[in-house]
Amino acid sequence: MKRKEIRREILFELSDVARAMRTYIDQRARAHGMTRAQWSVLSRIERQEGLNQAELAEVLEIQPISLVRLIDRLCTQGLVERRAHANDRRVNLLHLTEAGRERLQAMSPLGREISLEAMDGLDDGAVAALLDTLLRVKGNIKTASAKHGAASANGSGRHAEVR
C-alpha cells in the first residue's frame, strides 16, 4: 500500500474503531442499567464537579438539548443534582449525588475490563506508544481545524487533502 493510501486507511480505521468501541461500551453498560452516554456524563461530572450544563455539553461535544435530557434522567435516578449558581440564578451547576458516586464506583471494574479487552495483546510499551500517537493525531487535527476555521472565516478556506 502506498504512503498516501495507508494514511487515509488509518483515518478510516480510527473512525471504525471509535464506532465499534462506542457500540461495545453501550452494550456492556446496558447490562448494568446504564447507557454509554450516561456513564460518560457521570464520569465527566466526577472529574469536573460544578460545571454548568453548557460547559459540560461543550466538553462532551454534544448538543445542549441532548445533554439536558440526559441530565434530567440522571436527576430522576438520583445520580446527579442541579445546584443553583451563587451569582446567576439562570445557571445550574452539576454535582454527583452519593448514589451517583456509588454507581460510578460500581462501574469502575467494567471500565477496567473493557480497557483490558480492547488492549488485549498489547504490552505496556505498545499501549503507551499508541496513546502518544493518538494524542499527536488529535493535536494535529485540532491545529488543522483551528487553521481551517480561521481560513474559512476569512473566506480563504481550501479543501484539505488527506496525505
N, C-alpha and C positions, 0 to 999 in steps of 0.2 A: 504494500500500500504506500502511496506517495505521501510525503510530509503533509501537504495541504489536506489530503483526504483523511489522514489519521487525526489531525487536529479537529476537523469537522466531525468525525466519528466520535471523538471524545465528548464533544458537546452534546451529541445525540444520546450517548450513553449516560452522561451525567443527568440529563433530563429523565431518562428511563429509570435510572437508579432512584432518583428523588421520588418519582411517581410510585415505584414499587415499594419504597420504604414507607411512604405515607399510607398506602393501602394496607401494608402489613401491620403497621402500628395501629391503624384504625381497627383492624381485625382483632388484634391482641387486646387492645384497650376495651373494645366492646364486651369481651369475655369478662371484664372486670367492672362492667356497668358504666363505662365512660366512652367518650369519643376522643380521637387524637386531638381535635381542636380544644376540647375541654381540658384535657391533660396539659396541653401547651399553654393555655391561659393560666391555669393554676401554677404551673412551673414558673412562668414569667412573673406573675404577681409575687410569688415567693422570693424571686431574685430581686425584684424592684418594688417592694411593698410601698403603697401610697401613690402609685401612678394614677393619673386620671384616665378616663376611657379613651379620650382622643390620643393621648400619648401611647397607651397600650396598643391601640389599633395600628398606630404608625410603627411601633416596634415589631408587631406581629405581621405587618404588611397585609392587613385585611381591612375591608370596608368597615367604617364605624357602625353602620346599621347591623352588620353581621355580628360584630362584637357585642353590641347591646343585647341581641338575642341570646348569645352565649352567656353573658354575664347574668341576664335575667334567670336563665335556667340554673346557673351555679348558685345564685342567691336563693332561689326556690328550694334547692337541695341543701341549703345551709352551709355551703362550702366557701362562699365569698360574701363579703358585705361591702356595701357602699357607705362611705362616711362623708359627711359634708366637709367641704374645704373651709378652712378657718376664715379666709378672706373673700371668698367668692361663692355665694350660695348656688350659682348655676353649675358648679363643678362638684362631681363626686369623686372621691379617692377610693381606690380599690384595695381591700385588705383580705387576707385569708382568715377564715374562722378557725377555731381549734379543729373542727371537723374537716376543714379543708387541708390543714396541715397533716392530720392523721391519714386522709385519703392519699395525699402525695407520698407520705412515708410508706403506705401500703403498696403504692405503685412502683416504688423505687427498685425492688427486686426485678420487676418486669422490665424496667428500663435497662438494667444491667444485663438481663438475659437477652434482650433484643440486640444490644450492642455486641455481646459475645457472638450471637448468631450471625450478625451482619459482618463481623470482622473475622469469622472463622477461617483459619489457615494463614492468617497474617500475624507475624511476630510483632513485638513492641516497636522495633525499629521501622518496620513497614507501616505500621499504624501511624507513628509519629511523622514519617515522611509523607504519608497520604494527607494527614492533617495540614502539614506545612504547604503542600502543593495546592490543596483545596483553598486554603486561606489566601494563597498568592493569586489563584484564579479569581476568587471573589474580589480581592483588591483590584485586580486588573479590570474586572467588569465594572466595579464602582467608578474607577477612574475614567474608563471609556464612556460610561453612562453620563457622568458629570460633564465631560468634554463634549459629547454629542448633544446633551441637553443645552449647553451654552451655545453651541453652534446652531442648533435649531431655533433657539430664542432669537438669535441674530439673523436668522433667515439664510444661514450659510451651511446648513446641515447637509452632509453627504451620506450616502448609504455605505455602511461598513462591509467589508468583505471578510469572511472567516478565512484565516490563513492556515 
